[in-house]
Amino acid sequence: MKGSYCIEQFNKEGYLNFSEFLSSSEIHSIQGKLNEIVADRLHEIPSKHYKFEDAENKQGLKMIQDLQIYDPFFEKILSNSKFSALAEELLGEPVVGKTVEFFNKPAKIGKATPPHQDGYYFMLTPMSAVTFWIALEKVDNENGWVSYVKGSHLNGIRAHGKSGTIGFSQEIVDFGTPSDLENEEFIATNPGDVLVHHALTIHRAAANTSINRSRKALGLIYFGESAKEDLVAKKAYIAALNK
Ligand SMILES: O=C(O)CCC(=O)C(=O)O
């Protein structure tokens, strides 16, 4: 799906789902690079940039942030790629690639991602930003599928509060209204499928309840060139988080 139909649907619903956006060999290379980093090179990454599901015992790697800083392989995926080209199409302006993140939900202990809007964290004016979510393995109702609330990007930012979830510290405090639930779509994906959502689209992901399947995905974030970060608000927010 490309072109004007896709942009129309993105503008109306706030997200898109592309089947087989990446080939199996592209997915294989990403998986290989991540395996290498996790098995042999995690010590090269500052500990603030990776998180475990069980933080106390350092069990169950949950996420690695800013991968583009630590390996040119990920910088290449972020910049001048088919992702940056699609982000430009969707936002209607040049974009800046901000980050590449590895998201895992380890079997049995992978917690749900709370309902949130990325824009709450981004603090941009105008709110011109998109996030891609690349499935690196089969994801379904058992191991932590992602859901979006259709059209929710058209209604501004909802109130967020502390979630208590590592890596996703904030959640929408009143999520679960009839309108949220009626318009929510859970999406099953295969490796290589790609989801993309607007920064204001409400989304969450289920817990991994399987006994032996992980749930690995890669996230890419792009800001539109016109989007300006509210650096004062961001600094205050980070200071409050660290308290
Ligand atoms: O993979 C997940 O659990 C969450 C992903 C997410 O929140 C995002 O891509 O913005």
The ligand as a Tripos MOL2 file, in Angstrom:
@<TRIPOS>MOLECULE
LIG
   10     9     1     0     0
SMALL
NO_CHARGES

@<TRIPOS>ATOM
      1 O1          6.3300   -2.9060   21.4150 O.co2     1 LIG1
      2 C1          5.7240   -2.4080   22.3410 C.2       1 LIG1
      3 O2          5.3490   -3.0430   23.3120 O.co2     1 LIG1
      4 C2          5.3890   -0.9600   22.3800 C.3       1 LIG1
      5 C3          5.7150   -0.2070   21.1920 C.3       1 LIG1
      6 C4          5.3710    1.2380   21.2990 C.2       1 LIG1
      7 O3          4.8270    1.7170   22.2390 O.2       1 LIG1
      8 C5          5.7160    2.0650   20.1590 C.2       1 LIG1
      9 O4          6.2020    1.5480   19.1440 O.co2     1 LIG1
     10 O5          5.5100    3.2980   20.2460 O.co2     1 LIG1
@<TRIPOS>BOND
     1     1     2 2
     2     2     3 1
     3     2     4 1
     4     4     5 1
     5     5     6 1
     6     6     7 2
     7     6     8 1
     8     8     9 2
     9     8    10 1
@<TRIPOS>SUBSTRUCTURE
     1 LIG1         1 GROUP 0 **** ****
